[in-house]
């Protein structure tokens, strides 16, 4: 095979691969879970009532309450209006710290 043919094949495979990755990412949805069923290192979606909000600079520390409570850590450069009593959905990855599960949120939606 000549160099031009190999270049065309590699470009076609790269473009097809990017489209496949794009569609796979769209199909991966976080699992909606209850707080008492959380495990370490999971991509989850939690819905609940805000119990407490503490802000340090650009980092929000939110206590989310269902039957139990969980800490949600969220970093945002823009101002986010969340008050105790708001219903929110937090989407992110769980992490175990000091024996407790925390959610490091990538996205928060006020519902």
C-alpha positions as CSV (number, residue, x, y, z in Angstrom):
1,X,0.0,0.0,0.0
2,X,1.2,3.5,-0.7
3,X,1.4,6.3,1.8
4,X,-1.7,8.1,0.6
5,X,-3.9,5.1,1.0
6,X,-2.7,4.5,4.5
7,X,-3.3,8.1,5.4
8,X,-6.9,8.0,4.0
9,X,-7.7,4.8,5.9
10,X,-6.3,6.1,9.2
11,X,-8.3,9.4,8.8
12,X,-11.5,7.5,8.1
13,X,-11.0,5.2,11.1
14,X,-10.3,8.2,13.3
15,X,-13.4,10.0,12.2
16,X,-15.6,7.0,12.6
17,X,-14.1,6.4,16.1
18,X,-14.9,10.0,17.2
19,X,-18.5,9.6,16.1
20,X,-18.8,6.3,18.0
21,X,-17.4,7.9,21.1
22,X,-19.7,10.8,20.8
23,X,-22.8,8.6,20.7
24,X,-21.5,6.3,23.5
25,X,-21.1,9.3,25.8
26,X,-24.7,10.4,25.1
27,X,-26.0,7.0,26.1
28,X,-24.1,6.8,29.5
29,X,-26.5,8.1,32.1
30,X,-25.9,8.3,35.8
31,X,-28.0,5.9,37.9
32,X,-30.5,7.6,40.2
33,X,-29.8,6.2,43.7
34,X,-31.0,6.5,47.3
35,X,-28.4,7.9,49.7
36,X,-28.3,4.8,51.8
37,X,-27.4,2.7,48.7
38,X,-24.3,4.8,47.7
39,X,-21.0,3.1,47.1
40,X,-17.5,4.5,46.5
41,X,-16.6,5.6,42.9
42,X,-20.0,5.5,41.3
43,X,-21.5,7.9,38.8
44,X,-24.9,8.8,40.3
45,X,-27.8,11.2,40.3
46,X,-29.3,12.1,43.7
47,X,-32.5,14.0,44.2
48,X,-33.4,15.5,47.6
49,X,-34.0,18.5,49.8
50,X,-31.2,20.9,50.7
51,X,-30.7,20.8,54.4
52,X,-27.7,23.2,54.6
53,X,-25.5,25.2,52.3
54,X,-22.0,26.5,53.1
55,X,-20.0,28.5,50.5
56,X,-16.2,28.9,50.6
57,X,-15.1,30.9,47.6
58,X,-16.2,29.0,44.5
59,X,-16.9,25.7,46.4
60,X,-20.4,24.8,47.6
61,X,-20.8,22.3,50.5
62,X,-24.4,21.1,50.4
63,X,-26.0,18.7,52.8
64,X,-28.7,16.8,50.9
65,X,-31.4,15.0,52.7
66,X,-33.7,12.1,51.8
67,X,-34.2,9.6,54.6
68,X,-30.5,10.0,55.3
69,X,-28.0,12.8,54.6
70,X,-25.1,13.1,52.3
71,X,-22.5,15.8,51.6
72,X,-22.4,17.2,48.1
73,X,-19.3,19.2,47.1
74,X,-19.7,21.4,44.0
75,X,-17.3,23.9,42.5
76,X,-18.8,26.7,40.4
77,X,-17.3,30.0,39.2
78,X,-20.7,31.6,38.7
79,X,-23.1,32.4,41.5
80,X,-25.5,29.6,42.3
81,X,-28.7,30.3,44.2
82,X,-29.4,27.3,46.5
83,X,-31.2,27.7,49.8
84,X,-32.2,25.2,52.5
85,X,-35.5,23.7,51.5
86,X,-34.8,23.7,47.8
87,X,-35.3,20.4,45.9
88,X,-32.2,19.7,43.8
89,X,-30.7,17.0,41.6
90,X,-27.0,16.5,41.9
91,X,-25.1,14.5,39.3
92,X,-21.5,13.4,39.9
93,X,-19.1,10.8,41.3
94,X,-19.1,9.4,44.8
95,X,-16.0,9.2,47.0
96,X,-15.5,7.7,50.4
97,X,-13.7,10.1,52.8
98,X,-13.2,9.3,56.5
99,X,-15.7,6.4,56.2
100,X,-18.4,8.6,54.8
101,X,-19.6,8.8,51.2
102,X,-19.6,12.2,49.6
103,X,-20.8,13.3,46.2
104,X,-18.5,15.4,44.1
105,X,-21.1,17.0,41.8
106,X,-20.4,17.9,38.2
107,X,-23.9,19.4,37.8
108,X,-26.6,20.6,40.0
109,X,-30.2,21.3,38.9
110,X,-32.7,23.1,41.1
111,X,-36.1,21.3,40.6
